[in-house]
Amino acid sequence: MPLGSGIFRQILVSTSLLLATFCPLPAEADARSPEHGYDALLQLERSQRGVTTDVQRALAIGASYDELFSDAFAEEALKRSSDDDLRYLFRSAQLTSFYVADPRVVHDMSVAFAQLKHRDIVKKLDYQQLYGAFIGARMLTEAGDFFDQYHAMDLDALPAFREAPGIKADASTEWVVNPVAPELLRQPFTFDASAQVLVVGHPLCHFSQNAVRDIFADPQLGGVFAEHAHWLAPQDQRLKVELFQQWNRDHPQAAMSIAYKQSEWPLLDEWATPIFYFLRDGSVIAKVVGWPAEGRRDELRSALRQIGLLKQDAPAN
């Protein structure tokens, strides 16, 4: 789905409506207050939970942040800010970076962090949040330099990074986890020309854990998923390679890789875990969200039938 598509334009229109509905911008006086700006971002974040897709939510939060804090992180403005205002500026950039993973926003975080440090009011959590923001935005050089300087702040060491040949700009790529060494290989992802399932999950998500257990305990679903499903973790602010190594040892038929950047995967509009996307000829035909205690086996079978990976008359086991 290219960014210039009609679908993307519809998302931008709906985002504008969401901003008007859920988060009217503060009055002029309040717009100059970092505290009110932060509260406005929190209001927007909370109002959209369960209402919008991840893509829409990120666009709305990013747009609101740009309007509320357009000049707030200039060097002279930061120097004039009070300690409390500086703290709210850092928190606003941190909240936004969690959703948009934009290097520009992370830069705002880093300049606010530098001022907090200069005033000797920086906290241990600030180090950890900025480090996570570097990782989330895939600013890996900056993350490595930050770790070298501040690893005593309980920062997790980075793995080694390698890149396979043939990576093209904006193409879908993933980090494949080395099974025995702390190393990630970025490589292109090839979409199946006919039908496949993409599963968004995470080793720390107990719903993902329950889903993989239940799916592979089912002879019918387990066989189809072993052959046609690809498990993918979201882009986030943690890189605990050992978690993925353990998952892949425990579930070799559901080996999990990591999305390098979610923006490279425009077919996937949500990244909560687990979500099952059913693709046919490069298009999403069906989506199954979540894994409650009773599971969603019937929904998976129905979706598999829609993309031709299960016969219409195949009985449930």
N, C-alpha and C positions, 0 to 999 in steps of 0.2 A: 504494500500500500504506500505509494509515494506521497511525500508531504503535500504535494500540490493536488491531491485527489479530492473529489467531492466529499468523501468521508471525513478527511482531515478538516476541510472547511466547515463541515457541520459541527465538528468538535469545537472549533474556535467560536462559532456562533453560540453553542450551548454553554461554553465557558463564560462568555460575556453575560449571558442570562443568569448563570449561577452567581457570578460576582454581584450582579444587581440584586438578586433575590436574597442571598445568604449573607453578604458582607458589604453593606453600604460603606463607602469609605468614610472615615471619621471627618468631623468638621475641620476647618483649616487649622485651628489651634491644636486639635488633637493630632492632626497629621504630622505636626512637628514634634510630637512626643513619642519617643521610642517605646515607652510602656504601652501607650494606646495602639501603636502599630503592632506590637507583639500580640496584644489582646485581640486585635482584628484578625491576625493570622490564625490564632487559636480558634476563634469563632468560625472562621472559614473551614479550617480543618475538621472541626467537630461537626459542623452542619452537613458536611458532604459524606461522612462515613455511612456506607450502605446506600448512598443515593447516586453516586457517580462512579464511573470507572477510574482506574488508577491514572490513565492518561488524562482524563478530564480534570481530576483532582490536582495533578501536578501542574497542568497548564493554569488552572485558576489560582493556585497558591503562588506560582511563579509570577503571574501577572500582577497579583495584589502586592507582592513583595516589591516589584519594580516600581509600582506607583507610590507605595508608602515610604520607601527608603532610597529614592533615586539619588539623593545627594548626601545621604547620612554618613557614608563611609569615606568621604574625602578626608585627607590627613588633617587639615585645619579644623574641620568639624569634629573629628574624633578627639582632638586635643582639647577642644572647648567643652566637650560633654562631661557631665557629672559621672561619678563612678556608677551610680544606679542606671543612668541612661546608657552608658557603655555596656553594662551587663545585659540590658534589654536588646541592644543592637546585636551583640554576639549571639544571644539566644534566638533572635529572629532569623539571623542568617543560618544558624544551626538547624532550626526547624525547617526552613525552606530547602536547605541542602539535602535533607533527608528525603525529600520528595522529588526534587528536580535534578540532583547530582550534577549541578552546573559549575564548572570551574570558576566562573565569574562570581558566583555566590560564595564559593569556598574561599576565594581571594578576599571577599569582604570579611568572612570569618577570621581569616589569618591576620588582617590588619587590625581588627578589633582585639584579637588575641595578643598581638604585639603590644598594643596600648595597655591591656590588662596586665601584661607581664611588666611593662615599664613602670606601672603604678604599684607593682607588688601586690596585686589583688587577684592574680590568676589562681585557679583552683585545679586540683588534680583532674577532676572531671573535664575541665576545659581542654587539657592536653589530649585526653582520650577522645573527646568529641571531634576536635580538629583533625586528629590522626584518622579517625573513622571517616570524616568527610573527604579527606584526601583520597582514601581508598575507594569510597563510594563513587567519586567523580573520576576514578581511574587516573588520578594525578600521581602516578607511581614513583616518579623521580622525587617529587616533593614529599611523598610519604616515606620513602627511604631515607632522605636527608633528615626528616623530622624524627624518625625512629633512632637514627644514629645519635642525635643530639639529646633526645629525651626518653630513651628506652627505660630509664629508671622509674617512669611514671606508669608502670604496669602496662606497657604497650606490647601487643603480640608481635613477634618477629614476622617479617614478610617472607613469603616463599620466594624462590627464584622464578623469574618470568622468561619464557621463550616464545617465539612466534614462528609459526609455520609459514612457508612461502605461499604466495597466491592470495593473500588477504586484500580485499578490495574495499574502498571507502564505502561505508554505509551498508555493506553486506552483513548478513547475520554471522556472528562469530561467537565462539564459546571457549572457555578455559577447560581443558581436559586435565584431570588431576593425575599426576604421577602416582602409581600405586604404592611406591616404597620411599620416595624422596619428597621433601617439601618443595615441590616444583609444579608450576602450571604452564601448560602449552596452549597458547591461543591459536585456534585453527578455524577455518571456514566451516559453516554448517551447510550440509547439502539436504535440501528438502526432497522428499520422495516424489517422484513424478506421478504417482498414483494416489495412494492413501497411507496415512500414518497418524500417530497420536503423539502430541507433545504434552508432557506432564510437568507442570510447574510444582516443585516441591522443595523441601529443605530437610537435611538430617535432623535438625533440632525441633522440627514441627511434629508433634505427636499425631496429628491428623494424617500427615504424610506417612509416618511410621505405620499407623493402622491401615492406611490404604494399601501400601505395598504388601503388608502381611495378608490382608483379605484377598487381594487380587490374585496373588500367586498361590493362595490356598484353594482357589477356584480353578479346576482343570481347564475349563473353557476359556475364561478370561486370561488366566496365566499364560496359556500358549500364545494367544494373540498378542498380548502385551510384550512377551519375551521377543517376539519377532518384529513387531511394528511400532513399539513405543520408545520414545526418547525422553529421559528424565533430565530436567533442567532447573537449576536453582536461580533465584532472582539476583540481579545486581544489588548488592547491599554494602554495608560499611564494615563487614567482617570478612577475614580470609583465614579461617581456621581449617587448613588443608587436612589436618588429621581427622576431622569430622567426616569429610567426604571420603577419605581413604577407608575409614571404618565402615561407612555406609556401603561403599562399593565392594568391600570384602563380604559384608553380610548379605548383599543383594546383587550378585554379579549379573543377574538378568535385568536389573533395573539400575545400572550404573549411572551415576548422576554427574553431570558437568555443571559449569557455572556460566550464566550469560555474561558476556564481557560488558556490553551496554544494552540496556533494555530498548533504547531508541533504535537499535539495529534489528529489532524484532517487532515491526509494526503490526504484524498479524495478531499479536497477543496484547489485548487491551487491559488485562488485569494480571497481577502477579502475587495475589494472595496464595497461600498454599493449603491443600493442593487444589489445583485447577487442571482439568483435562480438556485439551483442545483436539478436536477431531478434524483432520485436514483431508481434502480431496482435491487433487490437481492444483495444489498451492493455495487453496481457499479454506477458511474455517467454515465447516458445515454445521458443527454442533459443539457445545461447550457444557461441561458438567463441573459444578463448583462445590468444593468442600467434601468432607467425608464424616458424616455423623456416626453415632455408635452403631446404627444398623447398616451403615455403608450405602453405596449407591450402585450396586451391581446391576440392577435392572436398567438404570439410566445409562450405564456404560454399554450394556448390550444393545440398547436402542440406538445409541450413537454409532457404535461399531457397524450396525446394520446400515445406517444411513450412508456410511462411506465405503460400504462393500467389503468390510473385513470380517463380517459375520453373516452367514446366510440368513435370509428372512425367516426361514422355518426352523432355524437351529434352536432346540429346546434349551432352557436354562438348567444348569446342573444343581 
